[in-house]
Amino acid sequence: MELFLLRLDTDRKNLRYTLRNRNLGLETILEWKMNIEESEVFHIALAYEEEYKRMFSGEVDGQSFRRNSLPRRNDPRKSNLFRQCWKLRRETRGLLEKYEYKNYIHANIFIIKAHGGSIEPNCITGDRSWIRYKFWKRRYDQKMADIIVQAPPPSVSTTSPKIIVEIDRTRKFLFEKCDGKPTFEKIEQFINCGFFKIWVATFKISPYYLILSPFVEMTQSKDSLFYFCSSSESLIREKITQEIKDYFRHEYKHEFIIQ
């Protein structure tokens, strides 16, 4: 159940550590004169440090803990953890709300630990970390829907995981390139400037996106973009089921809003 339910820290030791970290966080922000962006990243790093300590308390040596913690005496902005959290914030701008970062960090550390992997700060950045989170989030949303009796998110139980990964990865890539939620104007500009052709050819943009995206349809450039795709349009269309359409509409709901 830990994978699906929000955690309640009842352990007094962890609770005292969390409160102490919050007080220390404010003092550190003031001491090093952090701006708003740096303060937000610093709080993400604190959340990572707390989650790592909660899941590995007494299981790792001091060196491993230091690699996954912020320095106490030096500028935290120079640490690897802070740099990775800065990268995470840049990659997920518009994709995650502030309150979602704690679950994002938990999902990645939990899954890697469950598979016996090594935990380092860079485990929360890059496409793989996003895919891990989306896998966890689908299971989490399904469980929460059962608990509070609401409509569950679109099912992907009969869809190839590779297709879902392509759709998820493309969404993350576009949000990063648009510095937040993509708009038709930004997508159109990328297409007109030739960037989309490069991204399609280098597999940054999935062919499923080219077919299912209302933004691409509005630009009337789908056929020219498919020229740079390694798969034929007819082959991709054969694989698109109603389940995939429903999932795409759920993940790219911003494209289906009437402009």
URDA-V576391 format. One record per backbone hydrogen bond with DSSP energy under -1.0 kcal/mol. CO is the residue of the C=O (numbers start at 1). NH is the residue of the N-H. E is the energy in kcal/mol with one decimal. If there is no record, write none. Layout:
co-><CO	CO>
nh-><NH	NH>
e-><E	E>
This chain:
co-><1	1	8	11	12	13	14	15	16	17	18	19	20	21	22	23	24	25	26	27	28	29	35	36	37	38	39	40	41	42	43	44	45	46	47	48	49	50	51	52	53	56	61	62	63	64	66	75	76	79	80	81	82	83	84	85	86	87	88	92	92	97	98	100	101	102	103	104	105	106	107	108	109	110	111	112	113	120	121	122	126	127	128	129	130	131	132	133	134	135	136	137	138	139	140	141	142	143	144	145	156	160	160	161	162	163	164	165	166	167	168	169	170	171	172	173	174	175	176	183	184	185	186	187	188	189	190	190	191	194	195	196	197	198	199	199	200	206	207	208	209	213	214	215	216	221	222	225	226	232	233	234	241	242	243	244	245	246	247	248	252	253>
nh-><4	5	10	15	16	17	18	19	20	21	22	23	24	25	26	27	28	29	30	31	32	34	39	40	41	42	43	44	45	46	47	48	49	50	51	52	53	54	55	56	57	59	65	66	67	68	69	78	79	83	84	85	86	87	88	89	90	91	92	95	96	100	101	104	105	106	107	108	109	110	111	112	113	114	115	117	116	123	124	125	130	131	132	133	134	135	136	137	138	139	140	141	142	143	144	145	146	147	148	150	159	163	164	165	166	167	168	169	170	171	172	173	174	175	176	177	178	180	179	187	188	189	190	191	192	193	195	196	194	198	199	200	201	202	204	205	203	210	211	212	213	217	218	219	221	225	226	228	229	236	237	238	245	246	247	248	249	250	251	252	255	256>
e-><-1.1	-2.5	-1.3	-2.3	-2.7	-2.0	-2.3	-2.3	-2.4	-2.2	-1.8	-1.9	-2.5	-2.4	-1.7	-1.8	-2.6	-2.4	-2.0	-2.5	-2.4	-2.0	-2.3	-2.1	-2.2	-2.5	-1.9	-1.6	-2.4	-2.1	-2.0	-2.1	-2.6	-2.5	-2.3	-2.8	-2.3	-2.4	-2.1	-1.9	-1.1	-2.7	-1.9	-2.3	-1.9	-1.0	-1.4	-1.7	-1.7	-1.9	-2.5	-2.1	-2.4	-2.1	-2.5	-2.4	-2.0	-2.6	-1.9	-1.9	-1.8	-1.5	-1.1	-2.3	-2.7	-2.5	-2.9	-1.8	-2.5	-3.0	-2.3	-2.3	-2.5	-2.5	-1.3	-3.0	-1.8	-2.5	-1.4	-1.2	-1.4	-2.4	-2.4	-2.1	-2.6	-2.2	-2.3	-3.2	-2.1	-1.6	-2.6	-3.0	-1.8	-2.0	-2.6	-2.2	-1.6	-1.9	-2.6	-1.7	-1.2	-1.0	-1.5	-2.5	-1.9	-2.1	-2.7	-3.0	-2.2	-1.8	-2.1	-2.3	-2.5	-2.2	-2.1	-2.3	-2.0	-2.6	-1.0	-2.3	-2.9	-2.0	-2.4	-2.2	-2.7	-2.1	-1.4	-1.3	-1.0	-1.2	-2.5	-2.7	-2.2	-1.8	-2.6	-1.6	-1.4	-1.3	-1.5	-2.3	-2.3	-1.9	-2.3	-1.1	-1.1	-2.0	-2.2	-1.6	-1.3	-1.9	-2.6	-1.6	-2.1	-2.6	-2.1	-2.7	-2.5	-1.8	-2.4	-2.7	-2.3	-1.1>
